[in-house]
Amino acid sequence: MCGTCTGPATSEDGDRIMGDLENKAQDLTGKAKEKVGDLTGNEELKGEGQGDQVESKAKQVVDDVKKAAEGAVDKAKGLFHR
């Protein structure tokens, strides 16, 4: 069962978890690039790292909106099944 779900885990749960892990990995990679670029004076690498972090955060926002929409749909379905 999914940690935040009430039913059995699905392939969508696995996809969501993988997406979260990929976003976190991209964010951490971006932080590392930014730090190395900062320490070495490589502004291009530093900027690339910052870009990776922004992209990761944007993907997380999209994922959060999807989760919220799915929750709202599930709640609405529950109201009609009463």
Backbone torsions as a table, in degrees:
resi	resn	phi	psi	omega
1	MET	NA	140.8	177.0
2	CYS	-66.1	143.5	-177.4
3	GLY	-62.0	-27.8	-178.6
4	THR	-111.0	4.2	-176.6
5	CYS	-104.0	164.5	177.5
6	THR	-102.7	-12.1	-179.9
7	GLY	-113.4	-173.2	180.0
8	PRO	-66.2	153.5	178.4
9	ALA	-64.8	143.7	179.8
10	THR	-120.7	173.8	176.5
11	SER	-65.1	-27.9	176.2
12	GLU	-64.4	-37.8	177.0
13	ASP	-61.8	-43.9	178.7
14	GLY	-63.3	-41.4	177.6
15	ASP	-63.2	-40.5	180.0
16	ARG	-64.3	-43.8	179.7
17	ILE	-63.8	-43.8	179.2
18	MET	-62.8	-40.1	177.9
19	GLY	-62.4	-42.2	178.1
20	ASP	-62.0	-42.3	179.6
21	LEU	-66.1	-40.3	179.2
22	GLU	-64.9	-40.8	177.9
23	ASN	-63.4	-43.2	179.7
24	LYS	-64.4	-42.1	179.1
25	ALA	-62.9	-41.4	178.9
26	GLN	-64.8	-40.5	178.5
27	ASP	-63.2	-46.7	-179.8
28	LEU	-65.2	-38.8	176.6
29	THR	-62.7	-42.5	178.3
30	GLY	-62.0	-41.8	178.4
31	LYS	-63.3	-41.2	179.3
32	ALA	-64.6	-45.2	178.7
33	LYS	-60.8	-44.1	179.9
34	GLU	-60.5	-45.3	-178.4
35	LYS	-65.4	-46.2	179.2
36	VAL	-63.2	-42.5	177.8
37	GLY	-61.7	-39.7	178.4
38	ASP	-65.2	-45.3	-177.9
39	LEU	-68.1	-31.9	-177.4
40	THR	-96.8	-5.2	-177.9
41	GLY	76.7	17.0	179.9
42	ASN	-90.3	94.3	-176.5
43	GLU	-65.5	-31.8	179.5
44	GLU	-65.5	-45.7	179.2
45	LEU	-66.0	-40.5	178.2
46	LYS	-60.5	-45.4	178.9
47	GLY	-65.6	-37.9	177.3
48	GLU	-62.3	-42.0	178.2
49	GLY	-62.9	-42.8	178.1
50	GLN	-63.3	-39.0	177.9
51	GLY	-63.9	-41.2	177.3
52	ASP	-60.1	-40.4	-179.5
53	GLN	-67.0	-42.0	179.2
54	VAL	-64.0	-43.6	179.0
55	GLU	-61.8	-42.4	179.2
56	SER	-61.7	-44.6	-179.9
57	LYS	-65.2	-38.5	178.4
58	ALA	-63.6	-43.1	177.6
59	LYS	-62.3	-38.2	180.0
60	GLN	-65.9	-39.1	177.6
61	VAL	-62.6	-43.4	178.7
62	VAL	-61.8	-44.5	178.6
63	ASP	-61.6	-41.2	179.4
64	ASP	-64.2	-39.8	178.4
65	VAL	-65.2	-41.7	177.8
66	LYS	-60.4	-44.9	179.8
67	LYS	-61.7	-42.1	-179.9
68	ALA	-64.8	-41.0	179.5
69	ALA	-65.4	-41.9	178.1
70	GLU	-62.4	-39.7	178.0
71	GLY	-64.0	-40.1	179.1
72	ALA	-66.5	-40.1	178.5
73	VAL	-64.6	-45.1	179.5
74	ASP	-61.5	-40.3	179.5
75	LYS	-65.5	-42.6	178.7
76	ALA	-63.7	-40.1	177.7
77	LYS	-61.4	-39.7	179.1
78	GLY	-62.8	-34.4	179.2
79	LEU	-67.6	-34.8	-178.6
80	PHE	-80.0	-17.4	-178.6
81	HIS	-93.5	9.7	-179.2
82	ARG	-84.2	NA	NA
